Amino acid sequence: MIVLYGSPGRPMSSETHFEAKRLLGTSIRDLGLTIEGTDLEPLVNAFEQELQRAGIERLKPRFYLSDEWGVPFETISIGIPFYLARADLTALHAERAGHLEGAGPVDFLRYLRHEMGHVVNYAYRLYEQPDWVAQFGAMTQPYLEEYHPEPFSRRFVRHLPGWYAQKHPDEDWAETFAVWLTPGHDWRADYAAFPVALAKLQFCQITMDALRSLDPVVVATERDDDVSQLEDLLAAHYDEEPDVEPLPPGLDGALRSIFEDASLDDAAGSTVRLPAHGLILLMEADLVANVFRWTGHFPDRTRRLLKHLAERAQALNLVYLVEHEIATTIAITTLVTALAMNHVHRGTYSS
């Protein structure tokens, strides 16, 4: 992979800075992106073979590049994020957004299985069937971008990060379908102690057996936000909204309890001390992804929180001992996770 920015917190070289500036000044549609001829093509082909092995032969989804993962309602088209089509764009997205969805063969197929769940739902209009509604709920329920998941709930399957099945009945079905579809996954054993989630998987099995010999009702292939129609410059695509959400008071005290004041004498004398803000920035990518996976706290929020902590650590002139790096990393992870969980459950970082 071509890395444009290097490790977080490290300055860019003039060459990588020029390349990033060039990309950000380019219209998305002018990038000339396609699935064909890229590393995505064999993965899409492998997924199509996976569908055939699962007995899904009459329903053939259409794949295209878009600005994000998704399936337009009442279509069988699967949108794949354009940034996955080229390594430099993947690196740019990681730097600008702080979170990748579907990067690498394993995760790419994971997201395709989820999106295929939507395709099946729309193609056969499962959401209109009373037994589907009884299992997953009504599609007419509000689809809220802000949702507050219950981590480790026994009523839902676990597939995508962030306890995504809890967002909406459509997502609950898509996640259940994805678990059912995953090759080699013994879902009966994995969910034996989760009767509600297991019932959904068993319903999925019965449903897919019944659909095996039926042609889809919906075969529309309209595409939303096709990459060839996205006129925005990459810079505009990645423009961040201003952070207006208040952060909790007392974070300076929390940071001082984890790190040391650089102005104080080093009691150990020979111990190497490094800037605290550098460690926080180095933790960013992994921490953002894992906090989202296990708490449901959105990556953009975690990233802004980490940026704030790094800025405060730098302003306070805090350092950490190299020999205590593991313990310090655990402490920061625990602090951020606690703040994230507070936000997920209360809608705010403060009590």
Order of alpha helices (4+ residues) and beta strands (2+ residues): alpha-alpha-beta-beta-alpha-alpha-alpha-alpha-alpha-alpha-alpha-alpha-beta-beta-alpha-alpha-beta-alpha
